[in-house]
Amino acid sequence: MPIAEALTSITAMIGLVKTLKDVDHDLDKGQLKSQMAQLYSDLADVKMDLVDAQQELHGKDQTIRELNERFDFQKALVEIEGFKYDSKDGRPSGLPYCPNCEVKEGKMYRLSKGDEQFSDCLNCEKTHNAAANGRVNLKSPPIERDVLVGRY
């Protein structure tokens, strides 16, 4: 985790600065240069760790935004017998989204109209007993699906 690494580097630099403060002025210039080089190196490490932390936080902020948008979208839907519809004045509007794809992939794919009773998902290729404007699980005599789509 970049933040923990940055804090560790800062702690080490504070110790080095304390050492430099207490240095005897008669100290060899070579030793002083060596300690200063170490301090510069530690500062560069801290800078890189903070840049990494900033990128990680930006990524998490983006994820939070996406989750909030998804939550707001889901909250605006109307659910009828497991099928989610867009809401218009609190009532279902248009064709529903595929419940199968929502569960399996976590994505919302709008169904395509098959006929007055059935709708098809172009993503998972499943046929659902759901039609526009909240008409779901309609009762009807068993009909071969091929007949419904015009395949005789």
C-alpha positions in Angstrom: 0.0 0.0 0.0 1.6 3.3 -1.1 0.5 5.4 1.8 2.0 3.0 4.4 5.3 3.0 2.4 5.3 6.8 2.2 4.8 7.0 6.0 7.7 4.6 6.6 9.9 6.7 4.3 8.9 9.9 6.0 9.8 8.4 9.4 13.2 7.3 8.1 13.8 10.8 6.8 12.9 12.4 10.1 15.5 10.3 11.7 18.1 11.2 9.1 17.3 15.0 9.5 17.7 14.6 13.3 21.1 13.0 12.7 22.1 15.8 10.4 21.0 18.4 13.0 23.1 16.9 15.7 26.1 16.5 13.3 29.5 17.8 14.5 30.4 20.6 12.2 33.8 19.2 11.8 32.2 16.1 10.2 33.8 15.0 7.0 32.2 16.6 3.9 32.0 13.1 2.3 29.8 11.8 5.2 27.6 14.9 5.0 27.2 14.5 1.2 26.4 10.8 1.7 23.6 11.6 4.3 22.2 14.4 2.1 22.1 12.0 -0.9 20.2 9.5 1.2 17.8 12.2 2.2 17.2 13.2 -1.4 16.7 9.5 -2.3 14.2 9.1 0.5 12.3 12.2 -0.6 12.1 10.9 -4.1 10.7 7.6 -2.8 8.1 9.4 -0.7 7.1 11.4 -3.8 6.6 8.3 -5.9 4.7 6.6 -3.1 2.4 9.6 -2.8 1.8 9.6 -6.6 0.9 5.9 -6.4 -1.4 6.6 -3.5 -3.1 9.5 -5.4 -3.6 7.2 -8.4 -5.1 4.5 -6.2 -7.4 6.9 -4.6 -8.5 8.3 -8.0 -9.3 4.7 -9.1 -11.3 4.1 -6.0 -13.2 7.4 -6.5 -14.0 6.4 -10.0 -15.3 3.0 -8.8 -17.5 4.7 -6.2 -18.9 7.1 -8.9 -19.7 4.1 -11.1 -21.3 2.2 -8.3 -23.4 5.3 -7.3 -24.5 5.7 -10.9 -25.5 2.0 -11.1 -27.4 2.3 -7.8 -29.2 5.4 -9.0 -30.2 3.7 -12.2 -31.4 0.6 -10.4 -33.4 2.7 -7.9 -35.2 4.4 -10.8 -36.5 1.1 -12.2 -39.9 -0.5 -11.6 -39.9 -4.2 -10.9 -42.8 -6.5 -11.8 -42.5 -10.2 -11.1 -38.7 -10.2 -11.5 -38.6 -8.0 -14.6 -37.2 -4.5 -14.3 -38.6 -1.7 -16.4 -37.8 2.0 -16.8 -40.2 4.1 -14.8 -42.5 6.7 -16.2 -44.6 8.4 -13.4 -44.0 5.3 -11.3 -45.4 2.9 -13.9 -43.4 0.5 -16.1 -42.5 1.9 -19.5 -41.1 0.2 -22.5 -39.6 -3.3 -22.7 -38.0 -4.8 -19.6 -34.3 -5.6 -19.0 -33.1 -9.2 -19.1 -33.2 -10.7 -15.6 -30.9 -13.5 -16.6 -28.1 -11.2 -17.8 -28.5 -9.0 -14.7 -27.9 -12.0 -12.4 -25.2 -13.7 -14.4 -23.2 -10.6 -15.7 -24.4 -7.8 -13.5 -25.3 -5.9 -16.7 -28.6 -4.5 -17.9 -29.6 -5.5 -21.4 -33.0 -4.4 -22.7 -35.1 -7.2 -24.2 -36.1 -7.0 -27.8 -39.8 -7.4 -28.7 -40.6 -10.8 -30.0 -44.4 -10.4 -30.1 -47.2 -9.2 -27.9 -46.3 -11.7 -25.1 -42.7 -12.7 -25.5 -39.4 -10.7 -25.6 -36.0 -11.9 -26.5 -32.6 -11.1 -25.1 -30.1 -10.5 -27.9 -27.2 -11.0 -25.4 -28.0 -14.4 -23.8 -30.5 -15.4 -26.5 -33.2 -16.3 -24.0 -36.9 -15.8 -24.6 -38.9 -14.3 -21.7 -42.6 -14.2 -21.1 -42.5 -10.4 -20.7 -43.8 -7.7 -23.0 -43.9 -3.9 -23.0 -45.3 -1.7 -20.2 -45.3 -4.3 -17.4 -47.1 -7.2 -19.1 -45.3 -10.3 -17.7 -46.0 -13.9 -17.3 -49.2 -13.7 -19.3 -51.4 -16.8 -19.3 -51.9 -18.4 -22.7 -52.2 -21.9 -24.2 -48.8 -23.5 -24.9 -47.5 -22.2 -28.2 -44.5 -23.3 -30.0 -42.0 -20.4 -30.0 -41.2 -21.0 -33.7 -44.8 -20.3 -34.6 -44.7 -17.0 -32.7 -41.7 -15.7 -34.7 -43.2 -16.8 -38.0 -41.3 -20.0 -38.6 -43.8 -22.6 -39.8 
